[in-house]
Amino acid sequence: MLDPLFVRDNLAAVTDGLRARGLDPERELEQFVPLETRRRRLIPELEGLKRQQNTAGDEIARANSMIRRVWSICSSSPAPVCPASNQSISTGWPRARRRAT
């Protein structure tokens, strides 16, 4: 079995080698060329998806940071109020530690 990278980089030599062994290169490599073409088309799409994933991760990190800041402000007031809903915060929200003064 040949390494696909070698076949891709040395297609003419691989074809000659297959002929020298009495094999039909077209039959032996019939799936390689279409799969290689498809792989090359998918690489930019994959890279674009990775960029989107990285951007989404950055946005999530910024949102989490903002939530922590808002929570620390809400929990440090005597009667915590959530600025988004202007309602008093009851159970379910984690309590921030108060700073020792």
N, CA and C of each residue as an Amber inpcrd file, in Angstrom:
protein
   303
   0.8470000  -1.1700000   0.0000000   0.0000000   0.0000000   0.0000000
   0.8960000   1.2380000   0.0000000   0.5340000   2.1870000  -0.8190000
   1.3070000   3.4180000  -0.9380000   0.6900000   4.5270000  -0.0960000
   1.5500000   5.4060000   0.3610000   1.1020000   6.5640000   1.1090000
   0.3580000   7.5080000   0.1570000  -0.8340000   7.9660000   0.5210000
  -1.5800000   8.8680000  -0.3610000  -0.8100000  10.1370000  -0.7140000
  -0.0270000  10.6500000   0.2160000   0.7850000  11.8350000  -0.0610000
   1.8010000  11.5430000  -1.1660000   2.4240000  10.3730000  -1.1020000
   3.3770000   9.9820000  -2.1410000   2.6810000   9.8440000  -3.4860000
   1.5190000   9.2110000  -3.4930000   0.7760000   9.0300000  -4.7470000
   0.3900000  10.3890000  -5.3190000  -0.0630000  11.2790000  -4.4540000
  -0.4770000  12.6120000  -4.8880000   0.6860000  13.3860000  -5.4920000
   1.8460000  13.3050000  -4.8650000   3.0090000  14.0650000  -5.3240000
   3.7320000  13.4060000  -6.4940000   3.5710000  12.0990000  -6.6870000
   4.3040000  11.3550000  -7.7210000   3.3620000  10.4900000  -8.5550000
   2.2830000  11.0680000  -9.0170000   1.2680000  10.3020000  -9.7360000
   1.8320000   9.6490000 -10.9950000   2.6900000  10.3610000 -11.7370000
   3.2640000   9.7900000 -12.9600000   4.1530000   8.5920000 -12.6350000
   4.9790000   8.7000000 -11.6040000   5.8680000   7.6020000 -11.2220000
   5.0630000   6.4020000 -10.7200000   4.0010000   6.6550000  -9.9820000
   3.1570000   5.5670000  -9.4810000   2.4770000   4.8610000 -10.6550000
   1.9980000   5.6310000 -11.6180000   1.3610000   5.0440000 -12.8040000
   2.3590000   4.1620000 -13.5620000   3.5850000   4.6790000 -13.7530000
   4.6180000   3.8810000 -14.4290000   4.9370000   2.6090000 -13.6430000
   5.0150000   2.7200000 -12.3340000   5.3110000   1.5660000 -11.5000000
   4.2250000   0.5010000 -11.5790000   2.9710000   0.9430000 -11.6070000
   1.8690000  -0.0120000 -11.7250000   1.9020000  -0.7250000 -13.0780000
   2.2100000   0.0290000 -14.1290000   2.3160000  -0.5990000 -15.4650000
   3.4530000  -1.6130000 -15.4920000   4.5830000  -1.2800000 -14.8470000
   5.7310000  -2.1850000 -14.8210000   5.3840000  -3.4940000 -14.1100000
   4.4330000  -3.4400000 -13.1910000   4.0190000  -4.6540000 -12.4620000
   2.8870000  -5.3900000 -13.1840000   2.4990000  -4.8780000 -14.3450000
   1.4570000  -5.5340000 -15.1120000   0.0440000  -5.1860000 -14.6620000
  -0.0990000  -4.0990000 -13.9180000  -1.4220000  -3.6820000 -13.4420000
  -1.9410000  -2.5320000 -14.3020000  -3.2250000  -2.3710000 -14.3040000
  -3.8600000  -1.2790000 -15.0380000  -3.9490000  -0.0610000 -14.1120000
  -3.1520000   0.9890000 -14.3590000  -3.1440000   2.1540000 -13.4610000
  -4.4960000   2.8440000 -13.3730000  -5.2240000   2.9010000 -14.4860000
  -6.5230000   3.5650000 -14.4630000  -7.4860000   2.8390000 -13.5180000
  -7.4670000   1.5210000 -13.5750000  -8.3490000   0.7390000 -12.7090000
  -7.9100000   0.8300000 -11.2450000  -6.6040000   0.7820000 -11.0230000
  -6.0840000   0.8050000  -9.6560000  -6.2590000   2.1770000  -8.9930000
  -6.1940000   3.2340000  -9.7860000  -6.2630000   4.5880000  -9.2330000
  -7.5760000   5.2920000  -9.5490000  -8.5820000   4.5600000 -10.0130000
  -9.8260000   5.1900000 -10.4490000 -10.5170000   5.9920000  -9.3450000
 -10.4110000   5.5840000  -8.1060000 -11.0620000   6.3080000  -7.0140000
 -10.1540000   7.3660000  -6.4070000  -8.8550000   7.2450000  -6.6360000
  -7.9310000   8.1680000  -5.9860000  -8.1080000   9.5980000  -6.4860000
  -8.1340000   9.7970000  -7.7900000  -8.1930000  11.1560000  -8.3450000
  -9.4810000  11.8770000  -7.9370000 -10.6650000  11.2760000  -8.0480000
 -11.8690000  11.9930000  -7.6040000 -11.8610000  12.2830000  -6.1020000
 -11.3520000  11.3430000  -5.3130000 -11.2970000  11.5830000  -3.8710000
 -10.3130000  12.6910000  -3.5290000  -9.1990000  12.7340000  -4.2240000
  -8.2190000  13.7930000  -4.0030000  -8.7890000  15.1460000  -4.3950000
  -9.5160000  15.1910000  -5.5020000 -10.1560000  16.4410000  -5.9290000
 -11.1650000  16.9080000  -4.8860000 -11.9480000  15.9730000  -4.3860000
 -12.9370000  16.3150000  -3.3540000 -12.2470000  16.7970000  -2.0790000
 -11.1740000  16.1320000  -1.6910000 -10.4330000  16.5240000  -0.4920000
  -9.9310000  17.9630000  -0.6180000  -9.3900000  18.2930000  -1.7900000
  -8.8680000  19.6530000  -2.0000000  -9.9720000  20.6960000  -1.9620000
 -11.1680000  20.3420000  -2.4210000 -12.2940000  21.2830000  -2.3500000
 -12.7980000  21.4480000  -0.9240000 -12.7000000  20.4100000  -0.1160000
 -13.2160000  20.4620000   1.2510000 -12.2890000  21.1860000   2.2200000
 -11.0160000  21.2420000   1.9200000 -10.0580000  21.8770000   2.8390000
 -10.4210000  23.3310000   3.1360000 -10.6810000  24.1920000   2.1280000
 -11.0570000  25.5760000   2.4550000 -12.3570000  25.6590000   3.2590000
 -13.3070000  24.7820000   2.9530000 -14.5610000  24.7760000   3.7100000
 -14.3030000  24.4120000   5.1680000 -13.4600000  23.4270000   5.3880000
 -13.1030000  23.0170000   6.7480000 -12.4090000  24.1560000   7.4980000
 -11.5020000  24.8400000   6.8320000 -10.8080000  25.9540000   7.4720000
 -11.7820000  27.0760000   7.8390000 -12.7660000  27.3290000   6.9610000
 -13.7870000  28.3320000   7.2680000 -14.6130000  27.9360000   8.4810000
 -14.9640000  26.6670000   8.5740000 -15.7180000  26.1920000   9.7340000
 -14.9010000  26.2950000  11.0150000 -13.6060000  26.0330000  10.9190000
 -12.7430000  26.1710000  12.1000000 -12.6710000  27.6290000  12.5450000
 -12.6130000  28.5660000  11.5620000 -12.6060000  29.9910000  11.9110000
 -13.8980000  30.3690000  12.6200000 -15.0360000  29.8700000  12.1200000
 -16.3200000  30.1500000  12.7630000 -16.3560000  29.5950000  14.1830000
 -15.8150000  28.4050000  14.3640000 -15.7850000  27.7850000  15.6940000
 -14.9360000  28.6220000  16.6450000 -13.7920000  29.0880000  16.1700000
 -12.9260000  29.9200000  17.0110000 -13.6110000  31.2350000  17.3650000
 -14.2900000  31.8400000  16.3910000 -14.9950000  33.0970000  16.6450000
 -16.1070000  32.8860000  17.6660000 -16.8600000  31.8050000  17.5130000
 -17.9360000  31.5100000  18.4610000 -17.3720000  31.2930000  19.8690000
 -16.2600000  30.6020000  19.9610000 -15.6340000  30.3860000  21.2720000
 -15.2040000  31.6970000  21.9140000 -14.6640000  32.6100000  21.1030000
 -14.2730000  33.9220000  21.6250000 -15.4990000  34.7020000  22.1070000
 -16.5880000  34.6430000  21.3440000 -17.8170000  35.3380000  21.7420000
 -18.3890000  34.7670000  23.0340000 -18.3370000  33.4560000  23.1800000
 -18.8250000  32.8190000  24.4100000 -17.9730000  33.2530000  25.6000000
 -16.6660000  33.3070000  25.4050000 -15.7800000  33.7370000  26.4960000
 -16.0760000  35.1780000  26.9010000 -16.2990000  36.0530000  25.9090000
 -16.6320000  37.4560000  26.2270000 -17.9640000  37.5430000  26.9640000
 -18.9540000  36.7560000  26.5300000 -20.2600000  36.7660000  27.1870000
 -20.1430000  36.2710000  28.6280000 -19.3780000  35.2130000  28.8470000
 -19.1870000  34.6990000  30.2120000 -18.5040000  35.7370000  31.0920000
 -17.5300000  36.4340000  30.5370000 -16.8440000  37.4740000  31.2940000
 -17.8150000  38.5870000  31.6710000 -18.6560000  38.9690000  30.7250000
 -19.6330000  40.0200000  30.9870000 -20.6250000  39.5770000  32.0510000
 -21.0610000  38.3300000  31.9850000 -22.0020000  37.8040000  32.9880000
 -21.3590000  37.8500000  34.3730000 -20.0910000  37.4590000  34.4620000
 -19.4010000  37.5020000  35.7660000 -19.3080000  38.9220000  36.3060000
 -19.0140000  39.8820000  35.4200000 -18.9180000  41.2760000  35.8690000
 -20.2670000  41.7870000  36.3450000 -21.3210000  41.5020000  35.5640000
 -22.6580000  41.9440000  35.9510000 -23.0550000  41.2980000  37.2710000
 -22.7730000  40.0160000  37.4040000 -23.1300000  39.3360000  38.6450000
 -22.3870000  39.9200000  39.8380000 -21.1220000  40.2360000  39.6550000
 -20.3790000  40.7970000  40.7920000 -20.9580000  42.1500000  41.1770000
 -21.4310000  42.9300000  40.2290000 -22.0610000  44.2150000  40.5390000
 -23.3970000  43.9710000  41.2340000 -24.1910000  43.0450000  40.7030000
 -25.5080000  42.7520000  41.2860000 -25.3950000  42.2090000  42.7000000
 -24.4280000  41.3390000  42.9150000 -24.3410000  40.6900000  44.2220000
 -23.6900000  41.5720000  45.2730000 -23.0380000  42.6470000  44.8660000
 -22.3900000  43.5120000  45.8590000 -23.3360000  44.5790000  46.3830000
 -24.4890000  44.7800000  45.7430000 -25.4540000  45.7650000  46.2440000
 -26.2470000  45.1460000  47.3930000 -26.7930000  45.9750000  48.2930000
 -27.5330000  45.4330000  49.4390000 -28.7210000  44.5650000  49.0140000
 -29.4740000  44.9720000  48.0250000 -30.5900000  44.1840000  47.5240000
 -30.2960000  43.9240000  46.0460000 -29.6960000  42.7920000  45.7550000
 -29.2780000  42.5510000  44.3740000 -30.4360000  42.6190000  43.3800000
 -30.2010000  43.3660000  42.3150000 -31.1880000  43.5130000  41.2600000
 -30.4900000  43.2170000  39.9480000 -31.1060000  42.4110000  39.1390000
 -30.5350000  42.0770000  37.8440000 -30.8430000  43.2190000  36.8780000
 -29.8250000  43.8470000  36.2830000 -30.0750000  44.9960000  35.4100000
 -30.8500000  44.6280000  34.1490000 -30.7770000  43.4000000  33.7040000
 -31.4640000  43.0170000  32.4760000 -32.9770000  43.0210000  32.6670000
 -33.4510000  42.5740000  33.8200000 -34.8940000  42.4710000  34.0340000
 -35.3930000  43.4640000  35.0720000 -34.4960000  44.1550000  35.7630000
 -34.8200000  45.0980000  36.8310000 -35.6470000  44.4280000  37.9290000
 -35.3970000  43.1360000  38.1460000 -36.0880000  42.3920000  39.1840000
 -35.0740000  41.9620000  40.2330000 -35.5700000  41.7880000  41.4210000
 -34.7210000  41.3310000  42.5030000 -34.2500000  39.9070000  42.2170000
 -32.9950000  39.6380000  42.5060000 -32.4240000  38.3190000  42.2620000
 -32.7230000  37.4390000  43.4600000 -33.3200000  36.2900000  43.2000000
 -33.6110000  35.3700000  44.2940000 -32.6920000  34.1740000  44.1760000
 -33.1940000  32.9940000  44.4260000 -32.3680000  31.7890000  44.3940000
 -31.9700000  31.4400000  42.9770000 -30.9860000  30.6030000  42.8620000
 -30.5530000  30.1230000  41.5610000 -29.3080000  30.8150000  41.0490000
 -29.0140000  31.9910000  41.5600000 -27.8260000  32.7070000  41.1340000
 -26.7000000  32.3960000  42.1100000 -25.5180000  32.1430000  41.6220000
 -24.3980000  31.8950000  42.5380000 -24.0380000  33.1740000  43.2790000
 -23.6880000  33.0400000  44.5080000 -23.3180000  34.1890000  45.3360000
 -21.8380000  34.5130000  45.1170000 -21.5660000  35.7660000  44.8860000
 -20.1720000  36.2030000  44.7530000 -19.6290000  36.4390000  46.1570000
 -18.3460000  36.2050000  46.3120000 -17.7280000  36.4380000  47.6130000
 -17.5770000  37.9370000  47.8470000 -17.8800000  38.3240000  49.0530000
 -17.6820000  39.7400000  49.3860000 -16.2260000  39.9490000  49.7700000
 -15.7260000  41.0660000  49.3830000 -14.3290000  41.3860000  49.7070000
 -14.2000000  41.7940000  51.1650000 -13.1270000  41.3380000  51.7620000
 -12.8490000  41.7380000  53.1440000 -12.3330000  43.1590000  53.1240000
 -12.8760000  43.9920000  54.0250000 -12.4290000  45.4000000  54.0660000
 -11.6350000  45.7050000  55.2780000
